[in-house]
Amino acid sequence: MGIILLDLFPEDIETIAEQTYTNPRGLLQWRLENRRDPLSSDLRHRTFQAVVKLKPLVNKAIKKHGVDKFLDNKMLWPDPNLIYERTWRELDMLIVHELNTLMDWRFNKVVYPKKTKDKKKKPKTIIGPHFMRYTEITSEGQHFPLEMFQDNRRTGHLLGWSSPESIKNAKIADALLPPDWGLRDKVVPLRAKKEEKLLDEIYEVKPKAQVYKLKFAAS
């Protein structure tokens, strides 16, 4: 929201910084990172997605309520669950993809062992969330999960060849969203067209047809 509002009202940078719990310098740094290198970390990419998703909603609300009222009243700002839903559903898809890949690999290990001979190609083994929860950090910097948690920690709920339960447990978005949340499964695709176009402009990605012409000309 800080990045969006700064783009719209640069003259109100002090007010925007106060509303977003930062300072003008931090606000400018956020915007610079978002523009310069949005894919350098997962957090920056999520921020970039949020700006693309929320900016039209902000513009619509400002037209309806006016600038001053919108800046002063955060209740008029877009619901952050719009971003959480997109992020969580994307992470759900990634973990389900990893699980399916692992299941295929394990099946091939038994049926077609030659295919899985190369250990480097083995997919990640997912043992569930909160692997290092309740961790103690010693003065040497080593990490030791508490014994009580080690004894009770679930490690088998995401393992198996082709377990429907593991896929079900991997999906967390519905469990994390509010019970009355009404936009389930209506969130934008993983890479919206507008977002893809903006990323292409940032990294100067040439259209496939143009790339083909360049290769043909070079040959």
C-alpha positions as CSV (number, residue, x, y, z in Angstrom):
1,M,0.0,0.0,0.0
2,G,2.9,2.3,0.7
3,I,4.3,1.8,-2.8
4,I,0.9,2.3,-4.4
5,L,0.1,5.5,-2.5
6,L,3.6,6.9,-3.0
7,D,3.2,6.5,-6.8
8,L,-0.2,8.3,-6.6
9,F,0.6,11.0,-4.1
10,P,4.3,11.6,-3.8
11,E,3.7,15.0,-2.2
12,D,2.0,13.2,0.8
13,I,5.0,11.0,1.5
14,E,5.1,12.0,5.2
15,T,1.5,11.0,5.8
16,I,1.9,7.8,3.8
17,A,5.0,6.8,5.7
18,E,3.2,7.3,9.0
19,Q,0.2,5.3,7.8
20,T,2.4,2.4,6.7
21,Y,4.5,2.4,9.9
22,T,7.8,3.4,8.2
23,N,9.6,6.6,7.3
24,P,10.0,8.5,4.0
25,R,13.4,6.9,3.3
26,G,12.1,3.4,3.9
27,L,9.1,4.1,1.7
28,L,11.3,5.2,-1.2
29,Q,13.5,2.1,-0.7
30,W,10.5,-0.1,-0.9
31,R,9.5,1.5,-4.2
32,L,13.0,1.3,-5.6
33,E,13.3,-2.4,-4.8
34,N,9.9,-3.1,-6.3
35,R,10.8,-1.4,-9.5
36,R,14.4,-2.4,-9.9
37,D,14.5,-6.1,-9.1
38,P,11.1,-7.6,-8.2
39,L,12.2,-11.2,-8.7
40,S,15.3,-11.1,-6.5
41,S,13.5,-12.6,-3.6
42,D,10.2,-14.3,-2.9
43,L,9.1,-11.4,-0.6
44,R,9.8,-8.8,-3.4
45,H,7.9,-10.8,-5.9
46,R,4.9,-11.1,-3.6
47,T,5.1,-7.3,-3.1
48,F,5.2,-6.8,-6.8
49,Q,2.1,-9.1,-7.2
50,A,0.3,-7.1,-4.4
51,V,0.9,-3.8,-6.1
52,V,-0.4,-5.1,-9.4
53,K,-3.4,-6.6,-7.8
54,L,-4.4,-3.8,-5.4
55,K,-3.6,-0.7,-7.5
56,P,-6.9,-0.8,-9.5
57,L,-8.9,-1.3,-6.3
58,V,-7.1,1.7,-4.7
59,N,-7.9,3.9,-7.7
60,K,-11.6,2.8,-7.5
61,A,-11.8,3.5,-3.8
62,I,-10.2,6.9,-4.1
63,K,-12.7,8.0,-6.8
64,K,-15.5,6.9,-4.5
65,H,-14.3,8.4,-1.2
66,G,-11.8,11.1,-2.1
67,V,-8.1,11.3,-1.4
68,D,-8.1,12.8,2.1
69,K,-10.7,10.4,3.4
70,F,-9.0,7.4,1.9
71,L,-5.6,8.3,3.3
72,D,-7.0,8.9,6.8
73,N,-9.2,5.8,7.0
74,K,-7.6,2.4,6.6
75,M,-11.0,0.7,6.7
76,L,-11.4,1.9,3.1
77,W,-8.2,0.2,2.0
78,P,-8.5,-3.1,0.1
79,D,-8.8,-6.3,2.1
80,P,-5.3,-7.8,2.5
81,N,-6.8,-11.3,2.3
82,L,-6.9,-10.7,-1.5
83,I,-3.1,-11.0,-1.4
84,Y,-3.0,-13.8,1.2
85,E,-5.3,-15.9,-0.9
86,R,-3.2,-15.6,-4.0
87,T,0.0,-16.3,-2.1
88,W,-1.3,-19.3,-0.2
89,R,-3.0,-20.8,-3.3
90,E,0.2,-20.5,-5.2
91,L,2.2,-22.1,-2.4
92,D,-0.4,-24.8,-2.3
93,M,0.1,-25.5,-6.0
94,L,3.9,-25.6,-5.6
95,I,3.8,-28.1,-2.7
96,V,1.3,-30.3,-4.4
97,H,3.5,-30.3,-7.5
98,E,6.5,-31.4,-5.3
99,L,4.4,-34.1,-3.7
100,N,3.2,-35.5,-7.1
101,T,6.8,-35.4,-8.4
102,L,8.0,-37.3,-5.4
103,M,5.2,-39.9,-5.7
104,D,6.0,-40.5,-9.3
105,W,9.7,-40.9,-8.5
106,R,9.0,-43.5,-5.8
107,F,6.7,-45.4,-8.1
108,N,9.4,-45.5,-10.8
109,K,12.0,-46.6,-8.2
110,V,10.0,-49.8,-7.7
111,V,8.7,-50.4,-11.2
112,Y,11.5,-48.8,-13.3
113,P,14.5,-48.7,-11.0
114,K,16.9,-47.6,-13.8
115,K,15.0,-44.4,-14.2
116,T,15.7,-43.4,-10.5
117,K,19.4,-44.5,-10.4
118,D,20.7,-40.9,-10.4
119,K,20.3,-39.7,-6.8
120,K,20.8,-36.1,-7.9
121,K,17.4,-36.2,-9.7
122,K,15.6,-37.3,-6.6
123,P,12.9,-34.6,-5.7
124,K,12.7,-33.0,-2.3
125,T,11.3,-35.1,0.6
126,I,8.6,-33.1,2.3
127,I,8.0,-33.9,6.0
128,G,5.5,-31.3,6.7
129,P,5.4,-27.7,8.1
130,H,7.1,-26.4,11.3
131,F,10.1,-28.8,11.0
132,M,12.2,-26.6,13.3
133,R,9.4,-25.4,15.5
134,Y,10.2,-25.0,19.3
135,T,13.9,-24.9,18.4
136,E,16.6,-24.0,21.0
137,I,19.6,-22.0,19.9
138,T,22.8,-22.6,21.9
139,S,25.6,-20.2,22.4
140,E,27.5,-22.1,19.6
141,G,24.7,-21.3,17.2
142,Q,23.5,-24.9,16.9
143,H,19.8,-25.7,16.7
144,F,18.1,-28.4,18.7
145,P,14.3,-29.0,18.5
146,L,13.0,-29.5,22.0
147,E,12.7,-33.2,23.0
148,M,9.0,-32.8,23.8
149,F,8.3,-31.6,20.3
150,Q,10.6,-34.2,18.7
151,D,8.6,-36.9,20.4
152,N,5.2,-35.6,19.2
153,R,6.1,-34.1,15.8
154,R,4.2,-35.5,12.9
155,T,6.5,-36.6,10.2
156,G,4.5,-39.0,8.1
157,H,1.5,-37.1,7.1
158,L,3.0,-35.8,3.8
159,L,4.8,-39.0,2.9
160,G,3.7,-41.9,0.7
161,W,3.4,-42.9,-2.9
162,S,0.1,-41.7,-4.0
163,S,-1.8,-40.8,-0.8
164,P,-4.9,-38.5,-1.3
165,E,-4.5,-37.6,2.4
166,S,-1.1,-36.1,1.8
167,I,-2.4,-33.9,-1.1
168,K,-5.3,-32.8,1.1
169,N,-3.0,-31.9,4.0
170,A,-0.7,-30.0,1.7
171,K,-3.4,-27.5,0.8
172,I,-3.5,-24.7,3.5
173,A,-5.2,-21.7,1.8
174,D,-8.8,-22.7,2.8
175,A,-7.8,-23.4,6.4
176,L,-6.0,-20.0,6.7
177,L,-8.6,-17.8,5.2
178,P,-11.5,-16.4,7.3
179,P,-14.6,-18.6,7.5
180,D,-16.8,-16.0,5.8
181,W,-14.2,-15.3,3.0
182,G,-16.2,-15.3,-0.3
183,L,-13.6,-15.2,-3.0
184,R,-12.3,-18.8,-2.8
185,D,-10.9,-20.1,-6.1
186,K,-11.7,-16.7,-7.8
187,V,-8.3,-15.3,-7.2
188,V,-6.3,-14.2,-10.2
189,P,-4.0,-16.8,-12.0
190,L,-0.5,-17.3,-10.7
191,R,0.9,-14.9,-13.3
192,A,-1.7,-12.4,-14.4
193,K,-1.3,-10.9,-17.9
194,K,-0.7,-7.4,-16.6
195,E,1.9,-8.6,-14.2
196,E,3.6,-10.7,-16.9
197,K,3.7,-7.6,-19.2
198,L,5.2,-5.4,-16.6
199,L,7.9,-8.0,-15.7
200,D,8.7,-8.3,-19.4
201,E,9.1,-4.5,-19.6
202,I,11.4,-4.5,-16.5
203,Y,13.6,-7.2,-17.9
204,E,13.2,-6.2,-21.5
205,V,12.0,-9.7,-22.6
206,K,11.5,-9.8,-26.3
207,P,8.4,-11.5,-27.8
208,K,9.0,-15.1,-29.1
209,A,8.4,-14.0,-32.7
210,Q,11.0,-11.3,-32.4
211,V,13.5,-13.7,-30.8
212,Y,13.0,-16.2,-33.6
213,K,13.6,-13.5,-36.3
214,L,16.8,-12.4,-34.5
215,K,18.1,-16.1,-34.4
216,F,17.1,-16.5,-38.1
217,A,18.9,-13.3,-39.0
218,A,22.0,-14.4,-37.0
219,S,22.2,-17.7,-38.8
